[in-house]
């Protein structure tokens, strides 16, 4: 069956997952693994639990794959179609949030103040991943549809992020916005942020003097010390001390006998 016949069946029976799975098998048989993988991953993601810790990461990977494929093909096979649907719930800051995916590609949203609705954003869909922005990308939204639940995360230009959990609704009080609808796009946020930053005064730099290289001194070579031959001094014999001459005993004088 040619490719256009499969696409016709997908468009004719958008709620029939078997058509997409047969289409994926046929794409794999003809060697088109990228489109076959997209259809299978989309099907698995849609039937995942909303409490899956890796739900948003898997959605990001599916979006990345879809952006490598033809946009018109993605528009035909993406499921479920979001155009004309309304979702309501709360974000991680406990604020009320209502998202309306208008068929025109515009995004309508209402927050805590239900008397004010904004229509200054756009949306698109890749598989069951919803991508939206408000006020020329002041804030970007990305969420994954699993059944009747839309769970996602947002980040704005000041790098503040939050999460939100929504459920599909047909409540007429939410489907049709009440009160004022503001369509003005406030797209000067980037310039305003740049203007708000004080400019640093640049100080004149002092000229840097070129360093004068001193001549490299060669290390002094030490000459080996010449050992002087030890001169032995001749021993001088000291004269032996003279012995005192023995005195000769004087002869005794004999006194003549006068008797």
trRosetta pair geometry for C-beta under 8 A, 3 or more apart (Angstrom, degrees):
i j d omega theta_ij theta_ji phi_ij phi_ji
1 5 4.7 -109 177 81 99 136
1 6 6.1 115 118 -51 117 87
1 26 6.8 -53 58 -130 96 158
2 5 5.2 100 62 3 73 103
2 6 7.6 -139 102 -2 42 87
3 6 5.9 -59 -158 35 37 110
3 7 6.5 33 150 -17 70 106
4 7 5.5 -51 -146 38 38 114
4 8 6.3 46 152 -25 66 101
5 8 5.6 -49 -150 31 33 115
5 9 6.7 33 151 -17 63 102
6 9 5.7 -55 -153 35 34 111
6 10 6.4 36 150 -21 67 104
6 19 7.6 154 -162 173 75 91
6 22 7.8 -154 -129 102 109 92
6 23 4.4 124 -173 -116 129 105
6 26 6.6 -155 -80 63 148 147
7 10 5.5 -51 -147 34 35 113
7 11 6.4 32 155 -16 67 105
7 73 7.6 -95 -105 -131 127 75
7 76 5.4 6 -156 150 104 153
7 77 7.6 -83 -122 -61 79 91
8 11 5.9 -57 -149 38 30 108
8 12 6.1 27 154 -18 65 112
9 12 5.6 -58 -141 41 31 110
9 13 6.0 -21 173 28 69 105
9 19 5.0 -158 134 -154 111 129
9 23 7.6 -173 73 -65 118 117
10 13 7.0 -79 -133 62 19 71
10 14 6.9 56 165 -99 60 57
10 19 5.6 176 -88 126 60 125
10 20 6.3 78 -114 -80 107 78
10 23 6.5 5 -62 -46 116 160
10 76 6.1 86 96 150 127 96
10 77 5.7 -30 170 -104 155 72
11 14 6.8 1 -150 -65 26 90
11 76 6.0 -56 -69 -157 100 97
13 16 3.9 -4 148 13 116 126
13 19 5.3 131 82 -24 119 152
14 79 6.4 172 -179 -111 88 106
14 80 7.4 93 149 -139 114 67
14 81 6.5 -22 -177 -15 154 111
15 80 7.8 23 -98 -116 75 100
16 19 4.6 69 100 -5 109 108
16 20 7.7 160 102 -6 66 83
17 20 5.6 -57 -160 39 49 110
17 21 6.2 46 147 -21 77 107
17 43 5.8 107 -156 -132 115 114
18 21 5.6 -57 -145 39 36 111
18 22 6.2 35 157 -17 69 104
19 22 6.1 -56 -150 38 29 108
19 23 6.2 32 150 -21 63 110
20 23 5.4 -54 -146 38 32 117
20 24 6.3 38 152 -25 65 102
20 39 5.0 -168 174 -168 99 114
20 42 7.7 -88 170 80 148 117
20 43 6.2 169 104 -69 131 120
20 77 6.8 117 -121 -157 110 101
20 79 7.3 -93 -62 -2 154 148
21 24 5.5 -46 -147 31 34 114
21 25 6.7 36 152 -19 62 100
21 39 7.3 177 -88 140 37 117
21 40 7.4 78 -117 -96 72 75
21 43 6.6 52 -73 -79 91 169
22 25 5.7 -50 -152 33 35 112
22 26 6.5 34 151 -17 65 105
23 26 5.8 -56 -151 37 31 111
23 27 6.4 34 151 -21 65 106
23 39 6.2 -152 91 -134 103 167
23 77 7.9 -151 110 -119 154 124
24 27 5.7 -53 -148 35 32 113
24 28 6.5 34 153 -20 64 103
24 35 7.7 -154 -119 124 66 73
24 36 4.5 107 -165 -149 75 72
24 39 4.0 -149 -79 83 110 132
24 40 5.2 119 -161 -50 158 88
25 28 5.8 -54 -152 34 32 111
25 29 6.6 35 150 -23 64 104
25 36 7.4 107 -66 -137 16 117
26 29 5.5 -51 -151 31 35 115
26 30 6.7 18 157 -6 66 105
27 30 6.2 -65 -150 44 31 99
27 32 4.2 -77 -173 76 88 108
27 33 7.6 156 133 -81 96 20
27 35 4.9 -113 -165 88 152 105
27 36 4.0 -173 92 -66 113 91
27 39 7.3 128 26 11 146 135
28 31 7.7 52 -176 -70 32 15
28 32 7.2 -94 -72 63 27 62
28 33 6.2 58 -118 -101 71 63
28 36 4.2 93 -57 -122 83 168
32 35 4.9 -7 146 35 113 109
32 36 6.1 129 99 -22 75 95
33 36 5.5 -61 -143 43 34 113
33 37 5.9 37 159 -23 71 107
34 37 6.0 -56 -149 35 25 109
34 38 6.6 28 152 -22 61 105
34 65 6.9 -175 -166 -170 87 99
34 68 6.7 -96 -168 100 139 119
34 69 6.4 175 134 -79 118 105
35 38 5.5 -48 -147 31 36 116
35 39 6.6 35 156 -18 65 102
35 69 6.2 114 -88 -123 83 138
35 73 7.2 -58 -121 151 124 143
36 39 6.1 -56 -154 35 31 108
36 40 6.5 22 154 -12 65 111
37 40 5.9 -62 -146 42 31 107
37 41 5.9 26 160 -16 69 111
37 65 6.7 -107 105 -166 112 151
38 41 6.1 -59 -141 40 25 106
38 42 6.1 28 159 -22 63 109
38 62 7.1 111 -140 -154 71 82
38 65 5.5 -171 -91 126 92 123
38 66 6.0 113 -137 -83 126 75
38 69 6.4 -31 -51 -24 162 155
38 77 7.6 85 118 105 116 141
38 127 6.8 -139 -178 -78 91 118
39 42 5.8 -55 -147 35 27 113
39 43 6.5 27 155 -19 62 107
39 77 6.4 -72 -97 174 93 139
40 43 5.7 -55 -150 35 32 111
40 44 6.4 27 154 -15 66 107
41 44 5.7 -54 -144 40 33 109
41 45 6.0 33 157 -20 67 109
41 58 7.5 -161 -174 180 105 99
41 61 7.6 -104 -177 106 149 103
41 62 5.3 -172 126 -101 124 102
41 65 7.1 79 52 48 153 156
41 127 7.5 -39 98 -133 91 156
42 45 5.9 -57 -144 38 27 110
42 46 6.3 29 158 -22 63 107
42 62 6.3 122 -80 -154 68 136
42 77 7.6 135 46 138 168 101
42 78 7.5 -135 -143 -129 147 50
42 79 6.5 101 153 47 126 93
42 127 4.0 -141 -109 -149 112 112
42 128 5.8 132 -160 -2 86 95
43 46 6.0 -55 -149 32 27 111
43 47 6.7 4 160 1 61 112
44 47 6.3 -74 -151 49 28 97
44 48 6.6 50 149 -51 64 97
45 48 5.5 -35 -153 -3 36 122
45 55 7.7 117 -154 -150 89 72
45 58 5.6 -178 -107 129 110 122
45 59 6.5 126 -161 -82 142 70
45 62 6.0 -52 -30 -46 160 154
45 127 7.1 53 59 147 140 132
45 128 5.8 -177 101 56 112 122
45 144 6.4 -101 169 -165 115 123
45 146 7.2 -109 152 -88 63 91
46 79 6.7 -23 -78 104 155 97
46 80 7.6 117 -135 -23 131 81
46 128 4.8 142 -82 -34 93 165
46 145 6.6 0 -121 100 81 84
46 146 6.1 164 -162 -119 36 54
46 147 7.4 126 172 -42 73 47
47 146 7.3 150 -89 -151 4 87
47 147 7.8 79 -114 -52 43 85
48 52 5.0 -35 163 -16 118 150
48 55 6.1 170 115 -110 138 94
48 58 7.4 109 -35 74 169 156
48 146 5.4 -84 68 -119 74 131
49 52 4.9 129 69 -41 83 87
49 55 7.8 -110 84 -74 59 122
49 146 7.1 65 159 162 8 155
50 55 6.9 28 -155 -96 36 165
50 146 5.0 -171 -74 67 74 134
50 147 7.6 -80 -47 38 105 108
50 149 4.5 -35 -87 107 140 156
50 151 5.3 129 -160 -22 97 139
50 165 7.5 85 169 -139 131 108
51 55 7.9 147 93 -30 11 134
52 55 4.1 117 78 -56 99 93
52 58 7.6 -13 121 12 136 135
54 57 4.8 -61 -164 50 73 115
54 58 5.4 78 135 -28 90 100
55 58 6.0 -61 -151 36 25 109
55 59 6.4 25 152 -19 62 108
55 144 5.5 -154 161 58 98 150
55 146 7.1 -66 -145 -37 130 137
55 151 6.4 31 114 84 146 128
56 59 5.4 -51 -148 36 35 116
56 60 6.4 41 152 -23 65 101
56 142 7.4 100 -154 110 99 104
56 143 7.9 -55 -110 -127 93 41
56 144 6.3 -151 -96 -9 51 122
56 151 7.4 -103 -65 116 94 96
56 152 6.8 122 -109 -131 110 50
56 153 6.1 37 -135 -1 154 116
57 60 5.6 -49 -150 31 34 113
57 61 6.7 33 151 -17 63 102
58 61 5.7 -52 -150 36 35 111
58 62 6.4 36 151 -19 66 104
58 144 7.4 54 80 -107 90 157
59 62 5.6 -52 -147 36 34 111
59 63 6.3 37 153 -21 65 104
59 128 7.7 -92 -120 91 99 78
59 129 4.6 140 -170 -102 98 111
59 142 7.0 155 121 155 125 103
59 143 7.5 -61 172 156 166 21
59 144 3.9 -123 -79 -77 141 117
60 63 5.6 -51 -149 34 32 114
60 64 6.5 34 152 -21 64 104
60 129 7.9 141 -72 -131 29 147
60 142 7.2 57 -86 148 82 148
61 64 5.6 -51 -148 34 34 113
61 65 6.5 32 153 -17 65 103
62 65 5.8 -54 -150 37 33 110
62 66 6.2 32 153 -19 66 109
62 126 7.0 162 126 120 87 102
62 127 5.0 -68 155 41 125 160
62 128 7.7 -3 121 47 157 72
62 129 5.7 164 88 -28 113 130
63 66 5.7 -58 -146 39 30 111
63 67 6.4 33 156 -25 65 105
63 126 4.9 103 -124 79 69 139
63 127 7.3 -122 -77 30 54 112
63 129 4.8 -101 -68 99 100 163
63 131 6.9 105 -132 -57 136 124
63 142 7.4 -49 -48 -152 162 125
64 67 6.0 -53 -150 29 29 112
64 68 7.4 27 151 -18 58 102
65 68 6.1 -61 -166 29 37 109
65 69 7.2 25 146 -15 67 109
66 69 5.7 -63 -154 34 43 110
66 74 5.2 94 -169 -121 104 131
66 126 3.8 147 99 -175 155 116
66 127 5.6 -135 -65 -20 144 100
66 129 7.6 -170 19 41 148 124
67 126 6.8 -30 -53 -119 72 156
69 73 5.9 -89 151 76 110 123
69 74 5.7 130 92 -57 110 102
70 73 4.2 77 76 9 103 110
70 74 6.8 -172 92 -11 53 85
71 74 5.5 -54 -148 36 34 114
71 75 6.4 39 153 -25 66 103
72 75 5.6 -49 -150 30 34 115
72 76 6.9 31 153 -18 63 103
73 76 5.9 -59 -155 34 34 109
73 77 6.4 2 161 2 69 112
74 77 6.5 -74 -140 48 27 91
74 78 5.8 41 165 -45 68 106
74 126 5.8 -28 -176 -130 133 72
74 127 7.5 -66 -157 -41 94 60
75 78 6.3 -38 -134 10 22 115
75 125 7.9 101 -117 72 60 95
77 127 7.9 -18 110 -100 89 60
78 81 7.0 100 99 -92 90 59
78 125 5.0 128 157 125 154 110
78 126 6.4 -124 -105 -155 127 18
78 127 5.3 -123 -127 -85 81 13
78 128 7.1 164 -171 -58 79 44
79 127 7.3 -31 40 -167 60 52
79 128 6.1 -31 89 -68 55 94
80 85 8.0 79 112 -51 113 155
80 128 6.7 48 11 -113 59 98
80 145 6.2 -109 32 130 92 153
81 84 7.9 24 126 37 102 98
81 85 7.9 152 111 -23 64 118
81 125 7.6 148 -139 73 46 169
82 85 5.3 -92 -162 32 55 121
82 101 4.4 -24 146 107 101 168
82 123 7.3 -97 111 134 138 134
82 125 5.1 164 16 -74 123 140
82 130 5.8 113 -93 -99 164 111
82 145 7.4 -157 -82 -52 106 147
83 101 5.9 -111 -104 126 30 105
83 102 7.4 -8 -150 131 72 25
83 103 4.4 69 -178 -111 112 65
84 101 7.0 -35 18 89 23 84
84 102 7.4 48 -78 -145 43 31
84 103 5.2 22 -55 -60 87 96
85 100 7.9 -171 97 -146 41 51
85 101 5.4 14 55 43 78 111
85 168 6.1 -50 -174 -134 116 106
86 98 6.8 -2 -175 -175 98 96
86 99 7.2 168 -154 88 51 51
86 100 5.0 -11 -108 -104 85 78
86 101 7.7 -156 -78 20 40 70
86 168 7.2 105 78 -157 52 62
86 169 5.5 -64 102 68 98 83
86 170 7.3 131 52 -93 111 36
86 171 7.9 -113 102 46 135 73
86 174 5.9 149 152 122 140 100
86 175 5.0 -143 -12 -106 160 66
87 98 7.2 164 86 -155 49 51
87 99 4.8 -6 59 58 98 97
87 100 8.0 -173 24 -75 65 38
87 101 7.9 40 0 -13 103 99
87 150 4.9 -20 -145 31 158 138
87 166 3.9 66 156 147 111 132
87 167 6.6 167 -154 78 79 21
87 168 5.6 -46 -99 -94 78 48
87 169 6.7 131 -123 12 25 87
88 96 7.6 -8 -167 -172 92 90
88 97 7.2 169 -148 92 51 54
88 98 4.7 -9 -102 -106 87 81
88 99 7.8 -169 -74 23 43 63
88 166 6.0 145 70 -151 13 94
88 167 6.5 -34 64 59 66 71
88 169 4.8 -1 15 -2 112 142
88 171 7.4 -23 2 33 150 125
88 174 5.5 -46 -61 -163 139 157
89 96 7.9 179 107 -148 25 56
89 97 6.1 -18 72 62 64 92
89 150 7.9 -167 5 64 137 87
89 164 6.3 129 91 174 114 89
89 165 5.0 -122 162 99 150 59
89 166 3.7 -147 11 -102 123 50
89 167 5.8 112 -66 5 109 72
90 94 5.8 -4 176 -149 131 35
90 95 6.3 153 -154 73 81 32
90 96 5.8 -48 -98 -98 79 41
90 97 6.4 132 -120 15 26 90
90 164 7.0 -150 115 -143 30 80
90 165 6.9 0 61 56 62 82
91 94 7.3 -65 71 1 63 15
91 95 5.2 -6 39 55 104 87
91 97 5.4 73 -35 -21 97 136
91 154 7.8 -40 -133 22 132 123
91 162 5.3 43 170 143 122 124
91 163 6.6 156 -162 90 75 40
91 164 4.0 -43 -104 -92 76 92
91 165 8.0 153 -106 17 33 60
92 162 4.7 -156 42 -166 110 87
92 163 4.5 71 -40 50 120 79
92 164 6.9 -101 -18 -68 72 51
93 162 6.0 -36 -21 -139 101 144
95 111 6.0 -7 159 -168 119 99
95 112 5.4 -78 -156 -53 92 103
96 110 7.7 -25 119 117 103 84
96 111 6.3 128 81 -177 73 45
96 112 5.2 120 38 -94 97 52
96 114 7.7 -27 101 -65 145 93
97 109 6.9 -19 -165 -167 81 107
97 110 7.6 151 -156 82 36 54
97 111 6.0 -8 -99 -113 63 65
97 164 5.6 -36 52 -146 156 140
97 166 6.7 -87 93 -83 104 112
98 109 6.3 160 83 -154 61 56
98 110 4.3 3 50 52 114 95
98 111 7.8 -145 23 -68 76 27
98 174 5.5 -148 -135 -162 141 106
99 107 6.9 -35 -157 -163 89 99
99 108 7.7 131 -165 80 42 55
99 109 5.3 -11 -104 -103 59 94
99 132 7.4 -165 -150 -2 129 172
99 141 8.0 -176 -109 148 142 167
99 150 7.6 -97 55 98 136 152
99 166 6.4 -29 22 -122 112 170
100 107 7.2 139 73 -165 61 49
100 108 3.9 -19 62 68 116 103
100 109 6.9 -163 20 -72 76 45
100 175 7.4 115 -112 -151 119 46
100 177 7.4 -103 -10 -47 153 103
101 107 6.7 -20 -108 -111 53 71
101 123 5.4 -89 -128 79 91 156
101 130 7.2 -101 -86 -139 137 127
101 132 8.0 -117 -101 -82 91 128
102 105 6.9 -44 86 36 87 21
102 106 4.5 -6 55 64 134 83
102 107 7.0 -151 14 -83 93 21
102 108 5.8 80 -38 -8 111 105
102 119 7.7 41 -21 -143 145 111
105 122 5.8 5 149 -152 88 91
105 123 6.5 -161 -167 58 54 65
105 124 7.0 14 -145 -78 98 72
106 119 5.8 33 157 -176 126 96
106 121 7.1 113 -172 79 63 52
106 122 6.2 -58 -116 -103 41 59
106 123 7.6 41 134 15 12 87
107 119 7.3 175 90 -144 44 56
107 121 3.5 -42 62 92 119 104
107 122 5.8 -134 -6 -65 100 3
107 123 4.6 107 -71 -31 106 104
107 132 5.0 96 -89 -154 154 123
107 133 7.7 158 16 58 148 39
107 134 6.7 -99 87 -82 132 81
108 117 6.1 16 -177 168 99 115
108 118 7.2 168 -152 88 53 47
108 119 4.6 -15 -102 -98 82 89
108 121 7.9 -168 -57 48 22 95
108 177 6.4 -119 168 -39 130 134
108 181 7.6 -32 -138 -143 114 111
109 117 7.1 169 85 -160 30 75
109 118 5.6 -17 63 63 80 93
109 119 7.9 155 18 -83 59 46
109 121 6.8 20 -1 25 116 136
109 134 7.1 -60 28 -91 139 133
110 113 7.7 -121 -171 83 84 55
110 114 5.8 50 170 -126 132 57
110 116 7.3 150 -135 90 83 51
110 117 4.6 -42 -81 -106 95 83
110 118 7.5 162 -83 18 44 70
110 174 7.8 -144 46 -147 138 77
110 177 6.0 168 -59 -123 127 104
111 116 7.9 -19 44 83 84 95
113 116 4.7 20 110 29 116 104
114 178 6.1 29 147 59 93 111
114 179 6.9 134 125 4 57 133
115 178 6.4 -58 -113 110 49 92
115 179 3.4 143 -168 -95 59 160
115 180 6.7 43 149 17 75 83
116 179 5.8 -70 -60 116 36 135
116 180 5.4 -10 -114 66 67 98
116 182 6.5 11 -171 -9 93 116
117 177 3.7 -20 -36 -159 167 145
117 178 7.5 122 -27 50 120 40
117 179 6.6 139 -5 73 89 93
117 180 7.1 -178 31 93 69 49
117 181 4.9 -24 76 -108 102 70
117 182 7.1 174 88 20 45 73
118 121 7.3 62 125 -8 105 99
118 134 7.0 51 123 -150 135 123
118 181 7.7 151 -100 -162 14 58
118 182 5.1 -29 -109 69 66 98
118 183 7.8 148 -164 -85 54 32
119 181 5.6 15 -2 179 118 103
119 182 7.0 164 26 79 69 45
119 183 4.8 -24 76 -100 97 78
120 134 6.1 70 92 -162 83 78
120 135 5.6 38 122 -73 120 62
120 182 6.7 -36 -28 117 116 83
120 183 5.9 145 -72 -164 81 36
120 184 6.2 -24 -90 83 136 36
120 185 4.5 167 -162 -90 108 64
120 186 7.2 48 153 8 158 70
121 132 5.8 49 152 174 127 100
121 133 5.6 -170 -153 95 96 46
121 134 3.8 -48 -82 -96 122 63
121 135 7.0 -31 -79 -12 83 49
122 132 6.8 -175 94 -147 43 67
122 133 6.0 2 53 53 80 87
123 130 6.4 -14 -166 -172 117 93
123 131 6.7 151 -157 85 64 50
123 132 4.0 -21 -100 -98 88 93
123 133 7.9 175 -81 18 51 57
124 131 5.3 -18 64 66 83 101
124 132 7.7 167 20 -79 55 53
125 128 7.8 -11 -169 -121 105 20
125 129 6.9 149 -158 78 60 53
125 130 5.8 -26 -104 -104 81 59
125 131 7.2 178 -88 22 29 79
126 129 5.0 -19 69 63 82 107
126 131 6.8 29 7 -8 100 119
128 144 6.3 58 117 -163 93 68
128 145 4.3 -113 -179 55 100 97
128 146 7.5 100 143 -68 141 48
129 142 6.8 -4 -178 -168 101 89
129 143 7.3 163 -156 85 57 38
129 144 5.7 -27 -103 -100 69 68
129 145 7.7 -143 -74 8 24 81
130 141 7.3 -22 116 121 95 103
130 142 7.1 165 86 -150 59 40
130 143 4.8 -9 56 61 104 89
130 144 7.7 -162 17 -75 79 20
130 145 6.7 83 -23 -37 105 99
130 150 6.6 3 17 -152 141 122
130 152 7.0 -85 66 -63 100 150
131 140 7.8 -16 -168 -174 81 93
131 141 7.2 153 -159 88 36 67
131 142 5.5 1 -107 -105 70 80
132 140 7.4 159 89 -160 50 50
132 141 4.2 -8 63 59 95 113
132 142 7.8 -174 27 -70 66 41
133 136 7.4 5 138 -168 121 9
133 137 4.7 -27 -166 -87 137 59
133 138 7.8 128 178 35 87 53
133 139 6.9 165 -153 87 60 50
133 140 5.1 -20 -102 -106 88 67
133 141 6.9 -166 -75 18 37 78
134 137 7.9 126 58 -81 37 15
134 138 5.9 -56 96 54 78 96
134 139 5.0 2 48 55 103 95
134 141 7.6 55 -14 -15 96 110
135 138 3.7 -3 86 5 116 124
135 139 7.0 57 42 16 103 79
135 185 5.8 157 -128 -161 51 68
135 186 4.8 -18 -142 60 118 78
135 187 6.2 -177 175 -77 69 59
135 189 6.8 65 140 -13 124 131
136 185 5.7 88 -28 172 98 117
136 186 7.8 -135 23 86 103 41
136 187 3.6 42 20 -113 151 106
136 189 7.8 173 74 24 103 104
137 140 5.9 8 -144 -65 77 96
137 157 7.4 93 128 -68 77 102
138 156 5.8 -4 150 -149 68 97
138 157 5.7 -68 -151 -13 53 113
138 186 7.0 17 -45 87 147 93
138 187 7.7 -136 -46 -111 99 50
138 189 5.1 85 -108 16 105 160
139 154 5.5 20 176 177 108 117
139 155 7.0 173 -150 88 68 30
139 156 4.2 -36 -93 -93 81 86
139 157 7.6 -93 -67 -16 50 72
140 154 6.5 169 83 -150 45 69
140 155 5.8 -12 55 59 92 78
140 156 7.7 165 13 -92 65 37
141 152 6.0 68 -180 126 84 141
141 153 7.8 176 -146 92 56 34
141 154 4.8 -23 -97 -97 70 97
142 152 5.4 -171 98 -159 42 118
142 153 6.4 -12 62 59 83 73
142 154 7.7 157 19 -87 62 51
143 150 4.9 56 141 173 139 88
143 151 5.9 171 -155 88 98 27
143 152 2.4 -84 -87 -49 84 130
143 153 7.5 152 -82 11 70 46
143 164 7.4 -57 -90 73 130 96
143 166 7.6 9 -165 30 163 113
144 150 7.4 172 79 -149 33 55
144 151 6.0 -21 56 64 82 79
144 152 6.5 148 6 -79 59 82
145 149 7.2 151 -154 83 50 49
145 150 5.3 -21 -96 -97 71 79
146 149 5.2 -18 67 66 82 101
146 151 7.2 -12 18 15 108 107
148 167 5.8 35 136 -159 94 82
148 168 4.5 -101 -161 26 86 111
149 165 7.1 -24 -165 -167 103 85
149 166 7.2 142 -161 82 55 51
149 167 5.8 -31 -103 -101 62 70
149 168 7.8 -99 -62 -10 24 83
150 165 7.8 149 83 -161 54 40
150 166 4.4 -19 65 69 99 103
150 167 7.4 -178 21 -83 79 21
150 168 7.3 99 -15 -56 105 75
151 163 7.6 8 -175 -179 82 103
151 164 7.4 -175 -146 94 48 54
151 165 5.2 -3 -108 -112 86 72
151 166 7.4 -174 -75 28 42 67
152 163 7.1 -176 102 -151 37 69
152 164 6.0 -8 64 59 76 88
153 161 6.3 13 176 -176 107 106
153 162 7.1 177 -153 94 69 34
153 163 4.8 -36 -100 -101 77 74
153 164 7.5 162 -93 17 30 73
154 161 6.6 171 89 -149 50 61
154 162 5.6 -10 57 60 95 77
154 163 7.6 172 16 -92 73 27
154 164 6.9 31 -9 -4 110 113
155 159 6.7 -10 -172 -141 105 38
155 160 7.0 163 -150 80 59 39
155 161 4.4 -19 -96 -96 84 89
156 159 7.4 -76 75 -9 61 14
156 160 5.3 -3 42 54 103 88
156 161 7.9 -167 11 -76 65 45
157 189 5.8 143 34 126 156 127
157 190 6.7 -128 -153 -83 153 74
157 193 7.0 -138 130 -34 128 156
158 193 7.8 -169 -80 -112 87 138
169 174 5.5 15 108 75 137 144
169 175 7.4 -145 110 -59 90 82
170 175 6.6 10 -161 -58 42 129
171 174 4.4 55 81 19 105 107
171 175 6.5 176 82 -19 49 87
172 175 5.4 -49 -128 34 36 113
172 176 6.3 1 -179 16 69 103
173 176 7.6 -68 -141 55 16 80
173 178 7.2 -16 -167 -32 72 125
177 181 5.8 105 94 -86 141 102
186 189 6.5 72 131 -42 94 96
187 190 7.9 -15 168 12 65 96
188 191 5.1 -56 -167 48 75 110
188 192 5.4 80 133 -30 88 103
189 192 5.6 -55 -142 38 30 113
189 193 6.3 33 159 -23 64 105
190 193 5.9 -56 -153 32 29 110
190 194 6.7 25 152 -15 63 105
191 194 5.7 -56 -150 37 35 109
191 195 6.2 31 155 -18 69 107
192 195 5.7 -56 -145 38 31 109
192 196 6.2 35 156 -26 65 107
193 196 5.8 -52 -147 30 30 114
193 197 7.1 33 155 -25 60 101
194 197 6.1 -55 -162 23 34 111
205 208 7.9 -29 154 -33 109 91
